Amino acid sequence: MRQYALITGSYWAFTLTDGALRMLVVLYFHELGYSPLDIALLFLFYEIFGVVTNLFGGWIAARTGLAATLIGGLWLQVVALAMLLVDPSMLTIAYVMAAQALSGIAKDLNKMSAKSSVKLLVGNSEGRLYRWVAWLTGSKNALKGLGFFAGGASLSAFGFSTSIAGMAVGLSVIAAATLVFLDREMGKASFKPKFSNLWSKSPQINKLSAARLFLFGSRDVWFVVALPVFLQLELGWSSISVGTFLAAWIIGYGLIQALAPNITGISNDHPPDGRTALFWSLGLTAVPAMLAFALNMQSAATAALVIGLILFGLIFAMNSAVHSFLIVSYADADGISLDVGFYYMANAAGRLLGTICSGWVYQAYGISACLAVSSLFLIAVTAISAQLPKRA
């Protein structure tokens, strides 16, 4: 329990800075006059290196232990934050992309390590595993939402550089404590994984990873860049209003994830399976299309956006929670980071796809087009989820 608390606490601290940094970068560079596509490009390396990190990070963790990758992720984030503490004239697109690349590596090292560790700490109880994974995932996203709020609020109150410096100092303290107290042997495989082990996944892990790719692409294609810019540019919201609204959405999304076991029911004999994933993906598929239609009614755009976001967040949270349990359940405990890293590689690829499309599609065609692309991605999620194994 002490190790679980330590891992969760460091994961929380990292997530808080990650959410705040995302909102600070989006809003600050929008205020400087950057276009939506330029802002999307700032996160390009963040997502690209997330793909690479999850693939190779799982292999590294299986050989060296999960503590090394988790602690390494914390310190890399401190370095990424420190890189942004330069004169504003030096914050070019290329420079910020490099800092975001380090942040992307850090984030995925930390997440992969935290998620992999849960199965090693829980044992063979599927019900308990479901509860712990749901709590870790849900609380993380609630704190990411708090980070969104903190990013928007601190930008208004203290400015960009002061906000970044405060996060760097706070995370340094957490990283030092984790370095001292975390078990260094946790997560080492009983064998020395080869590079070929990176790709030799079971069919259910391959299918679940594909579903995860399109699921997160369906969210980020309109949420990452298009939505914050739409709220500021077309609805006239202030930066703190945007940060508060998106923070509340992600906090609610995280709370639903944490409550997922209570919503679907907890049982060692009947934990979530392919049927559960299919049910929730079907429920989500029509939401972006309905929201796009409602946004075209200009007189009710704000109300439609708020209601649509709430509905999307509730159902998306259940999809994500079920996926997060299934990958930990499917993964082999010996060298678990290999399977979990592969899965989160697909997760990062989905975010990359969504982020690029979010800036490009919004700039070219508007937010309704982003929502239409989201619906297409969700159709793919449903088709893949129908092929996931069902328990007898």
Beta strands, then each sheet from edge to edge (+ up, - down):
end
